[in-house]
Amino acid sequence: MSSPAPKQVLILGGSFAGLTAAYELKRLLKDRVQVTVVDKNDRFMFIPSLVWVPFGWRDPEQISFPLRPACERKGIEFRQATALAIDAAQQHVEIAEVGTPDRKETLRYDYLLIATGPHVQFDIVPGVGPHGGYTESICTAEHALQAREAWQRFLQDPGPVIVGATQGSSCYGAAYEFIFNLEYALRRAKLRDRVTITYVTSEPFLGHFGIGGLKHAQGMTEWFFRHVGLDWVLNAVLERVTPGLVHFRSGQLFTTKDDKKGVDLAGQTLPFKYGMLIPPFLGAEVVRRSGLGNERGFVVTDEYFRHLKYPNIFAAGVAVAVAPPAPCEAGCSVPKTGYISEVMAHTAAANIAASIEGKPLTPKPQADIDAKCILDAGNQGIIMYTDRIYAPQQRRWQTLIPGPWAHWAKLLFEKYFLWKMRTGRVNWP
Ligand SMILES: Cc1cc2nc3c(=O)[nH]c(=O)nc-3n(C[C@H](O)[C@H](O)[C@H](O)COP(=O)(O)OP(=O)(O)OC[C@H]3O[C@@H](n4cnc5c(N)ncnc54)[C@H](O)[C@@H]3O)c2cc1C
């Protein structure tokens, strides 16, 4: 008797979540599954190192590798294309070849994994972002290279700097890493005494990170801000950004000289010569267009990372909806880091494999997800661990280890992770 035809698994997105799930499925089911990864980009990018690109400490080629050969070595088909629409009832996805958008094609699937990450919502505040705005971004390699050009111009004629995350943001870790690295870069360039640096955030306190903080995070972050002379604005809601000025609807400014009571910034402005602000994320356009997400375009899943209505659609990574675990007056969203994206991808892949094989699925409630993270500060940093990132009340472990080893750990991790993803060893730690 011949064996049944392999099931078709289509994965939208070939980054932390999508590529991890593709390798894992192939490892689990071998020839019993046909895996296709669709991504509009042809390279896997180690996004956490984009914070170093503006300062010239990394080029995008050093922190990325081509997806096609990596996939093909493991028997995975790779298509460089944009997914345009998902038809969940008919079980197919319309794609368009990158470069020839008129060449459309329909890909059929038995199982679909949505791992399309975020759409960066620059228009949350007029004047934010590199597309017609006045602030830089580090969310993509292209943005980070643009931020590098602006940085080179800034070094010739320095002035005040504003770095942070707008109302509704979720990516505070990257904003902290960027401001600490920028401060370090100015010290190396012997320009630090000519520049005031202000961190602008919708967080209610430093070290909140959109998750209510970790034990000792607030004290440690405030200490570090004072130590290196950074000012900060909390509960910031921005009205708009005009050339050289950030306009505040609300926010309280704390300076290193007088950080006890904040200065009310409602209706006020702060000047800048170099600005980098991270806006909120929405779900990817294809998800929003296909009506498979919530009001922000994120996919609501059950504890198997399965769509609530379509049991053959799964989601992983930033594409998944996660409820905010901590209040935040100015609007904070929840961070979904690379490690968390991998955890979700492993769970989704295991459950797709179990569905194909007719075996019981394994739950992974969001409250049980742990988090390991390195926050780099140029030549030092903090290694962070908690056993329950999205359930602050139930945490048993919250560990922060500051020191130069955090920076060395990120250097090592970058190399290790790129090797692991290029060679498909996603079941390694
Ligand atoms: C500047 C920055 C720094 C960060 N630093 C850290 C850090 O230090 N540590 C950490 O753990 N996390 C960090 N993160 C978060 C981390 O990058 C994310 O958690 C991770 O990238 C999420 O992976 P993902 O696969 O869900 O989404 P993404 O990495 O965003 O990938 C989504 C993929 O889907 C593709 N895609 C989207 N739409 C379509 C479409 N319609 N058709 C085809 N392809 C599509 C995209 O091209 C992309 O490759 C950082 C994020 C940023 C922005």
Ligand as a Chemical Component Dictionary entry (heavy atoms), coordinates in Angstrom:
data_LIG
# 
_chem_comp.id                   LIG 
_chem_comp.type                 NON-POLYMER 
_chem_comp.pdbx_formal_charge   0 
_chem_comp.three_letter_code    LIG 
# 
loop_
_chem_comp_atom.comp_id 
_chem_comp_atom.atom_id 
_chem_comp_atom.alt_atom_id 
_chem_comp_atom.type_symbol 
_chem_comp_atom.charge 
_chem_comp_atom.model_Cartn_x 
_chem_comp_atom.model_Cartn_y 
_chem_comp_atom.model_Cartn_z 
_chem_comp_atom.pdbx_ordinal 
LIG C1  C1  C 0 14.903 47.200 16.479 1  
LIG C2  C2  C 0 14.466 45.941 17.134 2  
LIG C3  C3  C 0 15.301 45.339 18.069 3  
LIG C4  C4  C 0 14.917 44.168 18.697 4  
LIG N1  N1  N 0 15.740 43.609 19.620 5  
LIG C5  C5  C 0 15.407 42.435 20.177 6  
LIG C6  C6  C 0 16.278 41.805 21.113 7  
LIG O1  O1  O 0 17.340 42.335 21.454 8  
LIG N2  N2  N 0 15.913 40.598 21.605 9  
LIG C7  C7  C 0 14.743 39.992 21.238 10 
LIG O2  O2  O 0 14.465 38.884 21.707 11 
LIG N3  N3  N 0 13.877 40.575 20.389 12 
LIG C8  C8  C 0 14.187 41.767 19.849 13 
LIG N4  N4  N 0 13.339 42.365 18.981 14 
LIG C9  C9  C 0 12.078 41.684 18.660 15 
LIG C10 C10 C 0 12.286 40.616 17.609 16 
LIG O3  O3  O 0 12.919 41.169 16.488 17 
LIG C11 C11 C 0 10.931 40.026 17.244 18 
LIG O4  O4  O 0 10.429 39.389 18.381 19 
LIG C12 C12 C 0 11.020 39.009 16.134 20 
LIG O5  O5  O 0 11.602 39.548 14.979 21 
LIG C13 C13 C 0 9.625  38.486 15.842 22 
LIG O6  O6  O 0 9.715  37.489 14.895 23 
LIG P1  P1  P 0 8.503  37.182 13.907 24 
LIG O7  O7  O 0 8.979  36.061 13.057 25 
LIG O8  O8  O 0 7.252  37.039 14.660 26 
LIG O9  O9  O 0 8.322  38.512 13.047 27 
LIG P2  P2  P 0 9.361  39.271 12.126 28 
LIG O10 O10 O 0 10.747 39.045 12.552 29 
LIG O11 O11 O 0 8.899  40.675 12.035 30 
LIG O12 O12 O 0 9.188  38.566 10.713 31 
LIG C14 C14 C 0 8.028  38.630 9.955  32 
LIG C15 C15 C 0 8.380  38.200 8.553  33 
LIG O13 O13 O 0 7.193  38.140 7.774  34 
LIG C16 C16 C 0 7.452  38.692 6.514  35 
LIG N5  N5  N 0 6.190  39.198 5.991  36 
LIG C17 C17 C 0 5.345  40.079 6.566  37 
LIG N6  N6  N 0 4.257  40.259 5.797  38 
LIG C18 C18 C 0 4.428  39.490 4.701  39 
LIG C19 C19 C 0 3.658  39.256 3.540  40 
LIG N7  N7  N 0 2.457  39.834 3.347  41 
LIG N8  N8  N 0 4.130  38.404 2.614  42 
LIG C20 C20 C 0 5.336  37.790 2.769  43 
LIG N9  N9  N 0 6.107  37.979 3.867  44 
LIG C21 C21 C 0 5.659  38.812 4.819  45 
LIG C22 C22 C 0 8.472  39.779 6.765  46 
LIG O14 O14 O 0 9.218  40.066 5.601  47 
LIG C23 C23 C 0 9.332  39.164 7.865  48 
LIG O15 O15 O 0 10.443 38.459 7.357  49 
LIG C24 C24 C 0 13.679 43.572 18.365 50 
LIG C25 C25 C 0 12.826 44.174 17.436 51 
LIG C26 C26 C 0 13.213 45.357 16.827 52 
LIG C27 C27 C 0 12.294 46.005 15.830 53 
# 
loop_
_chem_comp_bond.comp_id 
_chem_comp_bond.atom_id_1 
_chem_comp_bond.atom_id_2 
_chem_comp_bond.value_order 
_chem_comp_bond.pdbx_ordinal 
LIG C1  C2  SING 1  
LIG C2  C3  SING 2  
LIG C2  C26 DOUB 3  
LIG C3  C4  DOUB 4  
LIG C4  N1  SING 5  
LIG C4  C24 SING 6  
LIG N1  C5  DOUB 7  
LIG C5  C6  SING 8  
LIG C5  C8  SING 9  
LIG C6  O1  DOUB 10 
LIG C6  N2  SING 11 
LIG N2  C7  SING 12 
LIG C7  O2  DOUB 13 
LIG C7  N3  SING 14 
LIG N3  C8  DOUB 15 
LIG C8  N4  SING 16 
LIG N4  C9  SING 17 
LIG N4  C24 SING 18 
LIG C9  C10 SING 19 
LIG C10 O3  SING 20 
LIG C10 C11 SING 21 
LIG C11 O4  SING 22 
LIG C11 C12 SING 23 
LIG C12 O5  SING 24 
LIG C12 C13 SING 25 
LIG C13 O6  SING 26 
LIG O6  P1  SING 27 
LIG P1  O7  DOUB 28 
LIG P1  O8  SING 29 
LIG P1  O9  SING 30 
LIG O9  P2  SING 31 
LIG P2  O10 DOUB 32 
LIG P2  O11 SING 33 
LIG P2  O12 SING 34 
LIG O12 C14 SING 35 
LIG C14 C15 SING 36 
LIG C15 O13 SING 37 
LIG C15 C23 SING 38 
LIG O13 C16 SING 39 
LIG C16 N5  SING 40 
LIG C16 C22 SING 41 
LIG N5  C17 SING 42 
LIG N5  C21 SING 43 
LIG C17 N6  DOUB 44 
LIG N6  C18 SING 45 
LIG C18 C19 SING 46 
LIG C18 C21 DOUB 47 
LIG C19 N7  SING 48 
LIG C19 N8  DOUB 49 
LIG N8  C20 SING 50 
LIG C20 N9  DOUB 51 
LIG N9  C21 SING 52 
LIG C22 O14 SING 53 
LIG C22 C23 SING 54 
LIG C23 O15 SING 55 
LIG C24 C25 DOUB 56 
LIG C25 C26 SING 57 
LIG C26 C27 SING 58 
# 
